[in-house]
Amino acid sequence: MPGVVMWHSVLFFFVLLYSARGQVSYSIPEEMAKGSTVGNIAQDLGLDLKRLKSGKARIYTGDSTEYIGLNKDTGLLLIREKMDRESLCAKTTPCALHLQMILDNPMELYTITVEITDINDNPPTFQKKRIEFEISESAVTGARFMLERAVDADVGINDLQSYSLKPTDNFILELHSQSDGDNNIEMILQRPLDREKKGVVTLLLTAFDGGDPQLSGTVQIHVTVLDANDNAPVFTQKVYKAILTENALKGTKLTTVSATDADEGSNGHVTYYISSTEETGRNIFIIDQNSGEVTLNGLVDFERASRYQLDIQAKDQGGLSDSCKLIIDVLDINDNKPVISLLSMSNSVSEDSTPGTVVAMMKVDDADSGVNGQINCIINDNIPFALISSSSNFISLRIEQQMDREREAEHNISVTCSDQGVPALSSSVSLRVQITDVNDNAPVFEKSHYEASVLENNTPGLSIFTVKASDSDWNQNARVSYILEDSSVNGVSVSSYVSVHPDSGLITAVRSFDYEQLKDFHFRVKAQDGGSPPLSSNVTVKIIIQDQNDNAPQVLYPVQTGSSVVAEIVPRAADVGYLVTKVVAVDVDSGQNAWLSYKLQKAPDRALFEVGLQNGEIRTVRQVTDKDAVKQKLTVVVEDNGQPSRSAVVSINVAVADSFPEVLSEFTDFTHEKQYDENLTFYLVLALAAVSFLFITCVVVIISVKIYRWRHSRFSYQSNLPVIPYYPPHYADTGVTGTLPHGYNYEVCMTTDSRKSDCKFSTLGGKNVLVVDPSFTETMQRAMKENNGLDSNYSTSQKPPNADWRFPPNQRPGPSGQHRFHTLQQRWTPYEKSRAGAHPGEAGAGAGVIAGTGPWPNPPTEAEQLQALMAAANVASEATATLGPRYNPQYGPDFRQNVYIPGSTATLTANPQQQVPQQALPPPQALPPVEAPKAAQTPASKKKPTKKDKK
């Protein structure tokens, strides 16, 4: 084994290169490491590296094991698997691998022969580990004993070369060459044996090969010395021959060997043994020990071994023996079919390929020999292809005629190879060659016109149907894409109605269709192939919308109104069949979905009225009797004929009466059935929430007012004293000749608290007199009686005169119109019974001026009063002149606003409508002068006015 390591480490080998006519040979030693270089095939064949890549160069080995591979980048042949020459070729020399390198575009074939040389990696071996002999001590000198030969798997100089036997005291070795080149080994007795001196003799037989370093194998020989045996067995023939056909059955008899022994008794009984055989024939043959008959114990195959050699030994009981050789020749029979190996194949060929183009390359092998291995290959007829034999076992398939893909898109080629045996065996392989084409055919639709129907109210994305177009071209040229051509439907792009899948041609709805709006529409679909340039064709598609019963009938008459009751009057003298009314309804659907039928759902008396099933006419079916109620309510159901059907309900009020008053009296309390409103609950909840909110708000406001009044009553000033008004002298007016010709009537209500005083303004009075309410007299008298007692209390809290009356006329408060105070009517109200205003003490100084609050300590002069009245008259005169004749006495302005009277806490409220004559009062100078009471300082008067008080 050190020699093997030396061969691998040094990697020294001899390469023999022979290149001629596309053939190259290499010689390499066995057991080379993976990745080792065999040779540069590109350089040896004169090929460019680019050619190896463009031609997709590859190595074809013929079996499943790839020992040698090709590197297309460098052009080197490399070892892929370790090769054992003994496993590949056994004793056959020379041992070579026959490879083929195949190139495409154009297709080329190169033969590569790689010879595998032997290295000394196998030592000689013996079949048995121990050889035993029984030799009689009387054996004569020169007696021969056959020994088992050693076997060496190597060949040549590395094969078995010599033997040695040690020790050599009694025996020596002798080699005898045979006609087949093998040597028979015999052990010859050179000195007599003496059983008494040594009963067992042990020898060592060594076999040597001729390799470097030399390898050897040994076996021990044990010789048992027996008693005397004078004669050894002798074969009748030294060489026996037999013929055996392959695939013979097990147990087949081959031949019988025979040996004789001159001795008698047990020393003359001969037994037969197969001493040695080749590795391939071991255990295939057996021999009968007594008769010497050789039979087949296994199966023989001519393709594995065509000849077998057996060494047969004959022994007697005395230990003497003889040997012979049996040569068995195996006859070949035609039991192997030809094997077709596809080396290269073009799956597609363009239809414009020129004749002579190679389509496929194949190798055909037959393991049989002779005529059984001669092969003939043919292909089917009527195809534009032919077989050409380029070498002994290689054939190529070539184009023979011009091809047209439109006539035949592909060709199924059957290649059949048969041998010359009897009977002949054959094998075949099918090749499919597709023909590529140019884009010379446009897509063609299956139909010239497509029409499909779809129900309305469909869901968007609904698949309607599929348009299909085919192209007789192939591959990309036959790939059809579907395109929706741009057009419009009712002014809208058709793409908003339908879409077309570009690959499948599936037409889907983009929107939900409505039959009542669109009955049908057309559009065009274009089919375009993928060639260059592309070819296309188009087709018209019509989509018909089918009606669905999606609309309920609509009642046109009678019109249903919820605000009034409409009744049909039927006289009591109406005859049978009297037409009461007719229900008119329509359905926007079509077909049977629009067929309407009428029937009564509810009626107080079904025997009195009936409705026409088709026309909706309501007629009487009998005479009206006194028992029939005046009020009749009929419910008519209008139902269409769709599936499922839809319906509408109409209620008809019928009055059985002869006069309209009778009908009116009966129908004043006629109740109507309330229609169900799905939002009724929501509205009820909303109303309940609003009412609850208002109720809570009112409760809170009432409680707040009560608390406020309770708190105010504790601190407010309680006064029952009236305010004595002051009347300017010479204010009486008679007729319209005075300074203020237009007279108005005012109703003045005054208290000590201005927030509870009011004034009513009335229209022109019939008499130009100053009238005082009778209650006013009582109030004044009561006030005069109590004045003396309260005068001292108010004197300390008397307020100064209102400073606003010292302002110019345009800055003073009061009405902004032409007022002529001609008649006054004053009514005094105590503080407890006052209706508006605040307490004089609460209002403060400023508030008393603006709201007319607070007593006047000194009455204003006549000049001041006239000045205030004249300022108001001037403002009114200016407004009248600006507005024009529109504001004449007929359309007099309404001065219903607060007027503050100088020197008084009263508030005047205009009341033009009051024209009742008032009772005359005595002249102002006749009244006793009354001093206004002085307001006392109370806690309420010190309090700041609130927003409510200011208002």
SEDREN-637608 format. One record per residue (C-alpha): x negated, y, z; residue in one letter. Coordinates in steps of 0.1 Angstrom, whole numbers, padded with zeros to 4 digits, always signed. Each point is the difference from the previous one (the first is absolute). Layout:
! residues N
XYZa;...
This chain:
! residues 951
+0000+0000+0000m;-0029+0025+0003p;-0003-0003-0037g;+0036+0012-0004v;-0006+0030+0022v;-0030+0008-0021m;+0021-0001-0032w;+0026+0024+0014h;-0025+0024+0015s;-0022+0003-0030v;+0029-0002-0025l;-0023-0011-0026f;+0016-0014-0031f;-0006-0004-0036f;+0024+0015-0024v;+0002-0012-0035l;+0018+0023-0023l;+0013-0009-0034y;+0022+0024-0019s;+0014-0007-0034a;+0033+0007-0016r;+0016+0013+0032g;-0015-0027+0022q;-0023+0004+0030v;-0016-0025+0024s;-0015+0003+0034y;-0017-0024+0023s;+0002+0005+0038i;-0007-0023+0030p;+0028-0013+0021e;+0009+0014+0035e;-0006+0036-0010m;+0014+0025+0025a;+0031+0021-0007k;-0007+0032-0019g;-0032-0013-0016s;-0005+0011-0036t;+0003-0026-0028v;-0008+0024-0029g;+0009+0032-0018n;+0027-0011-0024i;+0005+0035-0015a;-0037+0003-0009q;-0003-0036-0012d;+0030+0003-0023l;-0008+0036-0011g;+0032+0014+0014l;+0006+0035+0014d;+0012+0004+0035l;+0029+0021-0012k;+0011-0029-0022r;+0002-0022+0030l;+0023+0024+0018k;+0022+0009-0030s;+0002-0036-0010g;+0010-0011+0035k;-0029-0026-0001a;+0007-0031+0022r;-0015-0035+0005i;+0021-0030-0007y;-0012-0032+0018t;+0028-0025-0008g;+0006-0011+0035d;+0011+0017+0032s;-0035+0005+0015t;-0019+0030-0013e;-0036-0006+0007y;-0013+0029-0021i;+0015+0035-0003g;-0006+0031-0022l;-0007+0035+0012n;+0013+0022-0027k;-0018+0031+0013d;-0035-0016-0003t;+0006-0028-0025g;-0015-0026+0024l;+0011-0035+0006l;+0002-0007+0037l;+0003-0031+0022i;+0035+0000+0017r;-0001-0035+0016e;-0029-0022+0009k;-0005-0029-0025m;-0010-0035+0009d;-0013-0018-0030r;+0008-0034+0015e;+0037+0010+0006s;+0003+0014-0035l;-0019-0026-0021c;-0011-0029+0022a;-0027-0018-0020k;+0009+0016-0033t;-0029+0020-0015t;-0002+0027-0011p;+0027+0015+0023c;+0015+0032-0015a;+0030+0023+0004l;+0016+0010-0033h;+0016+0035+0004l;+0017+0024-0024q;+0000+0038+0001m;+0030+0016-0016i;+0004+0035-0012l;+0032+0018-0011d;+0006+0028-0025n;-0011-0016-0022p;+0001-0035+0014m;-0035-0017+0001e;-0013-0032+0015l;-0035-0008+0012y;-0012-0034+0012t;-0023-0002+0031i;-0018-0031+0011t;-0016+0000+0034v;-0022-0031+0007e;-0003-0009+0037i;-0034-0015+0008t;-0005-0024+0029d;-0019+0008+0032i;-0011-0026+0025n;+0028+0005+0025d;+0011-0036+0004n;-0022-0027+0017p;+0002-0037-0010p;+0026-0019+0020t;+0008-0037+0006f;+0036-0012+0000q;-0006-0021+0031k;-0018+0011+0032k;-0013-0035+0007r;-0008-0030-0022i;-0001-0035+0014e;-0015-0032-0014f;-0001-0036+0013e;-0031-0017-0014i;-0010-0036+0006s;-0035-0005+0014e;-0005-0025-0028s;+0004+0027-0027a;-0029-0003-0023v;-0023+0028-0008t;+0013+0021-0028g;+0036-0003+0009a;+0019+0031-0011r;+0027+0019+0019f;+0021+0028-0017m;+0002+0033+0018l;+0026+0028-0002e;-0011+0028-0022r;+0000+0036+0013a;+0021+0026-0017v;-0012+0036-0007d;+0026+0026-0013a;-0028+0021-0016d;-0012-0006-0035v;-0033+0001-0018g;-0031+0003+0021i;+0021+0006+0030n;+0016-0035-0003d;-0011-0031+0017l;-0036-0009-0009q;-0015-0026+0024s;+0004-0023+0030y;-0022-0012+0028s;+0004-0029+0025l;-0017-0002+0034k;-0015-0020+0014p;-0013-0022-0027t;-0011-0031+0020d;+0024-0024-0015n;+0018+0019-0028f;-0008+0023-0029i;+0022+0020-0024l;+0003-0005-0037e;+0019+0022-0025l;+0016-0012-0031h;+0010+0025-0027s;+0034-0005-0017q;+0012+0009-0035s;+0021+0029+0014d;-0030+0016+0017g;+0008-0012+0035d;-0024-0022+0022n;+0009-0031+0019n;-0018-0003+0034i;-0011-0034+0012e;-0017-0010+0031m;-0025-0028-0006i;-0012-0024+0027l;-0038+0000-0001q;-0007-0019+0032r;+0020-0028+0015p;+0023+0007+0030l;-0003-0018+0032d;+0031+0000+0021r;-0018-0012+0030e;-0024+0029-0001k;+0025+0028-0009k;+0037-0007-0003g;+0009+0035-0013v;-0020+0022-0023v;+0009+0038-0002t;-0010+0020-0031l;+0005+0036-0011l;+0009+0008-0036l;-0007+0036-0011t;+0012+0016-0033a;-0018+0031-0014f;+0011+0025-0027d;-0024+0021-0021g;+0011+0035+0011g;-0022+0026+0016d;+0002-0003+0029p;+0006-0037-0001q;+0031-0013+0016l;+0005-0036+0013s;+0025-0024+0014g;-0004-0031+0022t;+0018-0033+0009v;-0009-0027+0025q;-0003-0036-0011i;+0005-0028+0026h;-0012-0035-0010v;+0011-0029+0021t;-0022-0031-0005v;+0020-0031-0005l;-0008-0036-0004d;-0012-0014-0034a;+0019+0007-0033n;-0019-0011-0031d;+0020+0014-0030n;+0016+0035-0005a;+0032+0006-0020p;-0005+0009-0037v;+0025+0020-0022f;+0009-0014-0033t;-0005+0035-0015q;-0020+0029+0011k;+0024+0025-0017v;+0038-0003-0002y;+0022+0022-0021k;+0037+0008+0002a;+0024+0023-0018i;+0028+0018+0018l;+0026+0024-0015t;+0007+0032+0020e;+0031+0002+0021n;-0001-0038+0005a;+0021-0013+0028l;-0015-0008+0034k;-0010-0037+0004g;-0010-0004-0037t;-0027-0028-0003k;-0032+0012-0017l;-0024-0030+0000t;-0015-0028+0021t;-0036-0003+0010v;-0015-0034+0008s;-0032-0011+0018a;-0012-0035+0009t;-0022-0014+0028d;-0019-0033-0003a;+0002-0006+0037d;+0026-0022+0015e;+0023+0005+0029g;+0003+0034+0017s;-0033+0011-0017n;+0016-0004-0034g;+0032+0020+0008h;-0002+0034-0018v;+0019+0032+0009t;+0002+0032-0022y;-0003+0036+0010y;+0000+0034-0018i;-0033+0013+0013s;+0000+0035-0016s;+0020+0021-0024t;+0001+0036-0012e;+0018+0026+0020e;+0028+0003-0025t;+0007-0038+0000g;-0001-0006+0037r;+0030-0018+0014n;+0016-0002-0035i;-0011-0036-0005f;+0000-0030+0023i;-0015-0036-0003i;+0012-0032+0014d;-0028-0013+0023q;+0006-0037-0008n;+0010+0001-0037s;-0019+0031-0013g;+0032+0014-0017e;-0002+0038-0004v;+0033+0018+0000t;+0012+0037-0003l;+0008+0015+0034n;+0008+0036-0011g;+0007+0021-0031l;-0026+0008-0026v;+0001+0031-0022d;-0020+0002-0032f;-0003+0038+0003e;-0017-0004+0034r;-0023-0030-0007a;-0002-0021-0032s;-0024-0027+0015r;-0006-0016+0034y;-0030-0022+0011q;+0003-0024+0029l;-0029-0019+0017d;+0013-0034+0012i;-0020-0022+0024q;+0004-0038+0006a;-0011-0015+0034k;-0002-0035+0013d;+0002-0010+0036q;-0037-0002+0003g;-0004+0037-0007g;-0013-0004-0036l;+0016+0023-0026s;+0001+0011-0036d;+0014+0031-0017s;+0016+0010-0033c;+0015+0031-0016k;+0036+0005-0012l;+0005+0027-0026i;+0037+0012-0004i;+0009+0021-0031d;+0032+0020+0002v;+0020+0003-0032l;+0017+0033-0007d;+0037+0002-0007i;+0020+0030-0012n;+0013+0010+0034d;-0008+0038+0000n;+0020+0027-0017k;-0018+0029-0016p;-0003+0029+0024v;+0006+0035-0015i;-0016+0028+0019s;+0010+0036-0009l;-0031+0021+0000l;+0014+0033-0011s;+0035+0012-0009m;+0015+0033-0012s;+0035+0001+0012n;+0011+0028-0023s;-0010+0009-0035v;+0009+0031-0019s;+0022-0006-0030e;-0024+0019-0022d;-0029-0023+0009s;-0021-0012-0030t;-0001-0037-0010p;-0030-0018+0014g;+0003+0016+0035t;-0007-0026+0027v;+0029-0004+0024v;-0012-0029+0022a;-0030-0023+0005m;+0002-0035+0014m;-0022-0030+0009k;+0012-0036-0004v;-0017-0029+0018d;+0007-0037+0001d;-0017-0022+0026a;+0003-0031-0022d;-0028-0010-0024s;-0002-0010-0036g;+0031+0003-0020v;+0020+0004+0033n;-0018+0033+0005g;+0005+0014-0035q;+0025+0029+0000i;+0022+0017-0026n;+0021+0031+0008c;+0030+0015-0018i;+0026+0028+0006i;+0036+0003-0009n;+0011+0012-0034d;+0015+0033-0013n;-0020+0023+0022i;-0026+0025-0012p;-0028-0016+0019f;-0027-0027-0008a;-0025-0021+0019l;-0037+0003-0008i;-0026-0024+0014s;-0032+0019+0007s;-0020-0028+0016s;+0005-0037+0010s;+0023+0006+0030n;+0010+0037-0005f;+0029+0013-0020i;+0014+0035-0005s;+0035+0012-0008l;+0000+0028-0026r;+0026+0022-0018i;+0006-0013-0035e;+0028+0023-0013q;+0013+0035+0006q;+0025+0002+0029m;+0032+0020+0005d;+0012+0003+0036r;+0035+0010-0010e;+0005-0034-0017r;-0016-0019+0028e;-0011+0016+0033a;-0020-0029+0012e;-0014-0034-0011h;-0001-0032+0020n;-0029-0019-0014i;-0004-0037+0009s;-0035-0013-0004v;-0001-0039+0000t;-0033-0019+0002c;-0001-0039-0005s;-0028-0025+0000d;-0007-0029-0024q;+0006-0028+0025g;+0025-0027-0004v;+0025+0009+0012p;-0009+0037-0005a;+0004+0023+0030l;+0007+0036-0003s;+0006+0032+0020s;+0013+0034-0008s;+0001+0035+0013v;+0024+0028-0007s;-0012+0035-0007l;+0024+0030+0000r;-0012+0029-0020v;+0020+0033+0002q;-0001+0023-0029i;-0003+0037+0009t;+0014+0026-0024d;+0002+0037-0008v;+0030+0021+0009n;+0020-0004-0032d;+0035-0007+0014n;+0024+0024+0018a;+0022-0013+0029p;+0034-0013-0011v;+0031+0001+0023f;+0021-0031+0003e;+0031+0020-0008k;+0006+0030-0023s;+0024+0015+0025h;+0005-0005+0037y;+0032+0005+0019e;+0006-0005+0037a;+0027+0008+0026s;-0004+0011+0036v;+0026+0007+0026l;+0003+0035+0013e;-0011+0009+0035n;-0030-0022-0004n;-0030+0003+0024t;-0030+0019-0014p;-0027-0025-0011g;+0026-0025-0013l;-0015-0022-0027s;+0022+0002-0031i;-0016-0023-0026f;-0033-0005-0017t;-0011+0009-0035v;-0025-0023-0016k;-0024+0005-0028a;-0027-0024-0014s;-0031+0006-0019d;-0015-0027-0023s;-0035+0013+0008d;-0020-0014+0028w;-0015+0011+0033n;-0002+0038+0004q;+0015+0006-0034n;+0031-0020+0011a;+0004+0017+0033r;+0032+0019-0002v;+0008+0031+0021s;+0035+0014+0002y;+0006+0038-0001i;+0032+0019+0005l;+0003+0026-0027e;+0009+0034+0011d;+0036+0010-0007s;+0029+0017+0019s;+0034-0012+0012v;+0025+0028+0007n;-0029+0025+0000g;-0020-0020+0026v;-0031-0021-0008s;+0007-0037-0005v;-0029-0007+0024s;+0023+0012+0029s;+0025-0028-0010y;-0021-0030-0007v;-0037-0012+0000s;-0018-0026-0019v;-0027-0022+0016h;-0031+0004-0023p;-0010-0037+0002d;+0032-0020+0003s;+0024+0023-0019g;+0024-0002+0030l;+0025+0028-0002i;+0011+0013+0034t;+0025+0026+0011a;-0015+0031+0015v;+0032+0015+0013r;+0035-0012+0009s;+0024+0002-0030f;+0035+0015+0001d;+0024-0013-0026y;+0022+0030+0004e;-0029+0023-0011q;-0019-0022-0024l;+0015-0029-0021k;-0031-0010-0019d;-0033+0013-0013f;-0028-0009-0025h;-0037+0001+0002f;-0030-0015-0019r;-0028-0022+0013v;-0033-0002-0017k;-0022-0031+0001a;-0037+0007-0006q;-0029-0025-0001d;-0034+0004+0015g;-0020+0000-0033g;-0022+0027-0013s;+0017+0019-0016p;+0032-0012+0017p;+0031-0010-0020l;+0035+0005+0012s;+0037-0004-0008s;+0032+0011+0018n;+0035-0012+0006v;+0033+0017+0010t;+0016-0010+0034v;+0036+0008+0009k;+0011-0001+0037i;+0037-0003+0006i;+0013+0011+0034i;+0028-0022+0013q;+0027+0014+0022d;+0004-0010+0036q;+0030+0006+0022n;-0017+0027+0020d;+0028+0026-0001n;+0032-0002+0019a;+0032+0013-0017p;+0008+0036+0004q;+0036+0011+0006v;+0009+0031-0020l;+0037+0002+0010y;+0014+0004+0025p;-0027+0023+0014v;-0008-0007+0036q;-0002+0031+0022t;-0004+0001+0037g;+0014+0035+0006s;+0035-0006-0012s;+0025-0027-0004v;+0012-0008-0035v;+0030-0023-0003a;+0019-0014-0029e;+0038+0004+0003i;+0022-0029-0009v;+0038+0008+0000p;+0021-0024+0018r;+0020-0005-0032a;-0030-0012-0019a;+0006-0030-0023d;-0021-0031+0000v;-0032+0006-0019g;-0001+0037+0009y;-0035+0014-0007l;-0012+0014+0033v;-0035+0010-0011t;-0029-0015-0019k;-0035-0006+0014v;-0026+0010-0025v;-0036-0013+0005a;-0031-0004-0021v;-0032-0020+0003d;-0032+0013-0016v;-0012-0036-0006d;+0006-0018-0032s;+0015-0033-0011g;+0018-0021+0025q;-0016+0021+0027n;+0023+0028-0010a;+0032-0021-0002w;+0021+0013+0028l;+0029-0016+0018s;+0024+0015+0025y;+0017-0016+0030k;+0017+0011+0032l;-0020-0005+0031q;+0025+0013+0026k;+0035+0011-0002a;+0028+0004+0026p;+0024-0020-0022d;-0015-0021-0027r;+0034-0006-0015a;+0005+0037-0009l;-0030+0008-0021f;-0024-0018-0023e;-0030+0011-0020v;-0009-0010-0035g;-0030-0023-0001l;-0015+0016-0031q;+0015+0035-0003n;+0002+0011+0037g;+0037+0011-0003e;+0019-0001+0033i;+0036-0008-0005r;+0030-0010+0022t;+0010-0036-0001v;+0034+0005+0016r;+0026+0026+0009q;-0008+0023+0029v;+0022-0007+0031t;+0007+0020+0031d;-0022-0023+0020k;-0031+0010-0020d;-0021+0025+0019a;-0005+0035-0014v;-0037-0002+0005k;-0018-0027-0021q;-0037-0003-0002k;-0015-0022-0027l;-0036-0011-0002t;-0011-0010-0036v;-0032-0019-0005v;-0017+0006-0034v;-0024-0028-0007e;-0022-0006-0030d;-0008-0034-0016n;-0038-0001+0008g;-0019-0026+0019q;+0001+0009+0028p;+0029+0022-0005s;+0002+0036+0014r;+0031+0018+0010s;+0015+0033+0011a;+0030+0007+0022v;+0025+0028-0004v;+0028+0008+0024s;+0033+0014-0013i;+0027+0016+0021n;+0035-0007-0013v;+0031+0018+0013a;+0033-0016-0005v;+0023+0030+0001a;+0024+0021-0021d;-0010+0035+0011s;-0033+0018+0007f;+0010+0012+0035p;+0005-0035+0011e;-0034-0009-0013v;-0016+0030+0017l;+0015-0008+0034s;-0012-0036-0002e;-0035+0007-0012f;-0008+0029+0024t;-0012-0026+0026d;-0013-0025-0026f;-0032-0014+0012t;-0029-0007-0023h;-0023-0027+0006e;-0034+0013+0006k;-0027-0012-0023q;-0029-0017+0015y;-0030+0022+0002d;-0032-0018+0006e;-0014+0032+0017n;+0030+0003+0023l;-0019-0013+0030t;-0028+0025-0006f;+0024+0030-0002y;+0019-0011+0032l;-0033-0003+0019v;-0011+0034-0013l;+0033+0016+0009a;-0001-0016+0035l;-0035+0013+0005a;+0009+0036-0011a;+0031+0001+0022v;-0020-0013+0030s;-0027+0026-0006f;+0026+0028-0002l;+0017-0013+0031f;-0032-0001+0020i;-0010+0035-0014t;+0034+0014+0010c;-0003-0015+0035v;-0034+0015+0005v;+0011+0034-0013v;+0031+0000+0023i;-0021-0010+0030i;-0026+0026-0008s;+0027+0027-0003v;+0017-0011+0032k;-0034+0002+0018i;-0007+0034-0015y;+0033+0014+0010r;-0003-0014+0035w;-0034+0015+0004r;+0012+0033-0015h;+0031+0002+0022s;-0022+0000+0031r;-0020+0030-0010f;+0024+0020-0022s;+0017+0032+0012y;+0037-0004+0007q;+0017+0033-0008s;+0036+0008-0005n;-0004+0037-0007l;+0010+0012-0034p;-0020+0025-0020v;+0019+0032-0005i;-0004+0010-0036p;-0006+0036-0009y;+0020+0015-0028y;-0013+0031-0017p;+0023+0030+0002p;+0019+0012-0030h;-0003-0035-0016y;+0037-0003-0009a;+0006-0001-0037d;+0032+0005-0017t;+0003-0010-0036g;-0031+0001-0021v;-0009+0036+0003t;-0025-0004+0027g;-0037-0004-0001t;+0003-0038-0004l;+0028-0004-0026p;+0000-0038-0002h;+0014-0017+0031g;-0009-0034+0013y;+0014-0019+0029n;-0024-0017+0025y;+0008-0024+0028e;-0026+0005+0027v;-0005-0025+0028c;-0025+0012+0026m;-0013-0013+0033t;-0028+0009+0022t;-0019-0028-0016d;-0006+0008-0037s;-0005-0036-0011r;+0037-0006+0008k;+0014+0031-0017s;+0013+0000-0035d;+0016+0024-0025c;+0025-0007-0027k;+0002+0022-0030f;+0033+0004-0017s;+0013+0016-0032t;+0015+0034-0003l;+0027+0006+0025g;+0035+0014-0007g;-0005+0027+0026k;-0030+0021+0007n;+0002-0003+0037v;-0022-0015+0027l;+0017-0031+0014v;-0010-0017+0032v;+0010-0036+0009d;+0024-0001+0030p;-0025-0023+0017s;-0025+0027-0003f;+0021+0023+0023t;+0000-0027+0026e;-0036-0006-0003t;-0008+0037+0003m;+0022+0004+0031q;-0016-0030+0017r;-0034+0013-0009a;+0008+0034+0015m;+0010-0016+0033k;-0031-0020+0003e;-0023+0027-0012n;-0003+0017+0033n;-0013-0032+0017g;-0025-0009-0026l;-0013+0034-0008d;-0026-0001+0027s;-0013-0034-0012n;-0005+0012-0036y;-0014+0033+0008s;-0033-0014+0009t;-0003-0022-0032s;+0014+0025-0025q;-0019-0001-0033k;-0010+0030-0020p;+0018+0010-0032p;-0008-0021-0030n;-0029+0017-0018a;+0011-0014-0034d;+0026+0028-0004w;-0028+0025+0000r;-0014-0016-0032f;+0007+0015-0035p;+0031-0014-0016p;-0019-0023-0024n;-0018-0017+0029q;+0030-0006+0023r;+0018-0034+0002p;+0035-0003-0013g;+0019-0009-0031p;-0014+0008-0034s;+0031+0012-0018g;+0025+0028-0003q;+0020-0002+0031h;+0026+0025+0011r;+0012-0009+0035f;+0035+0012-0001h;+0018-0023+0024t;-0014-0019+0030l;+0016-0028+0020q;-0019-0010+0031q;+0007-0030+0022r;-0020-0003+0032w;-0010-0034+0012t;-0015-0009+0034p;-0034-0015+0001y;+0013-0034+0010e;+0023-0001-0031k;-0025+0015-0024s;-0008-0020-0032r;-0034+0013-0012a;-0031+0019+0011g;-0023-0001+0029a;+0001+0014+0034h;-0011+0036+0002p;-0028-0009+0023g;-0012-0028-0022e;-0003+0018-0032a;-0025+0025+0010g;-0005+0035-0012a;-0008-0007-0036g;+0026-0027-0003a;+0027+0022+0013g;-0005+0025-0027v;+0000-0025-0029i;+0028-0022+0013a;+0021+0027+0014g;-0006-0011+0036t;-0004+0020+0031g;+0022+0028+0013p;-0004+0036-0011w;-0007+0022+0031p;+0009+0032-0019n;+0023+0001-0029p;-0016+0013-0033p;+0009+0033-0012t;+0024+0005-0028e;-0027+0012-0023a;-0020-0032+0005e;+0031-0022-0007q;+0009+0019-0031l;-0036-0001-0012q;+0000-0038+0003a;+0033-0004-0018l;-0011+0024-0028m;-0032-0020-0005a;+0020-0032-0005a;+0023+0018-0024a;-0029+0013-0021n;-0014-0035-0003v;+0034-0014-0011a;+0004+0029-0025s;-0034-0008-0015e;+0009-0037-0004a;+0033+0009-0016t;-0016+0022-0025a;-0026-0026-0009t;+0024-0029-0004l;+0025+0020-0021g;+0037-0004-0004p;-0001-0037+0010r;+0003+0009+0037y;+0032+0021-0001n;+0025-0001+0028p;+0015-0030-0016q;-0032-0019+0003y;-0013+0016+0031g;-0031-0014+0016p;+0003-0022+0030d;-0016+0016+0030f;+0004-0030+0023r;-0032+0006+0018q;-0009+0014+0034n;+0002+0037+0004v;-0015+0015+0031y;+0021+0030+0014i;-0021+0027+0016p;+0005+0003+0037g;+0017-0034+0003s;-0009-0036+0005t;+0027-0011-0025a;-0007-0017-0033t;+0022+0008-0030l;+0010-0029-0023t;+0016+0011-0033a;+0035-0014-0005n;+0015+0016-0032p;+0029-0024-0001q;+0015+0014+0032q;+0026+0027-0011q;+0025-0003+0028v;+0009+0034+0015p;-0015+0005+0034q;+0016+0017+0030q;-0011+0036+0003a;-0022+0010+0029l;-0001+0033+0017p;-0026+0024-0012p;-0035-0006+0013p;-0001+0032+0020q;+0030-0013+0020a;-0019-0029+0014l;-0016+0005+0033p;-0037+0001-0002p;-0015-0032+0011v;-0036-0004+0007e;-0016-0031-0013a;-0011-0024+0027p;-0036-0004+0008k;-0015-0034-0006a;-0015-0016+0030a;-0034-0016+0001q;+0006-0038+0001t;-0024-0029-0005p;+0017-0007-0033a;-0007+0035-0012s;-0037-0004+0007k;-0002-0032-0021k;-0013+0003-0035k;+0025-0006-0028p;+0000-0034-0017t;+0003-0007-0037k;+0036-0008+0005k;+0007+0032+0018d;-0017+0020-0027k;+0021-0016-0026k;
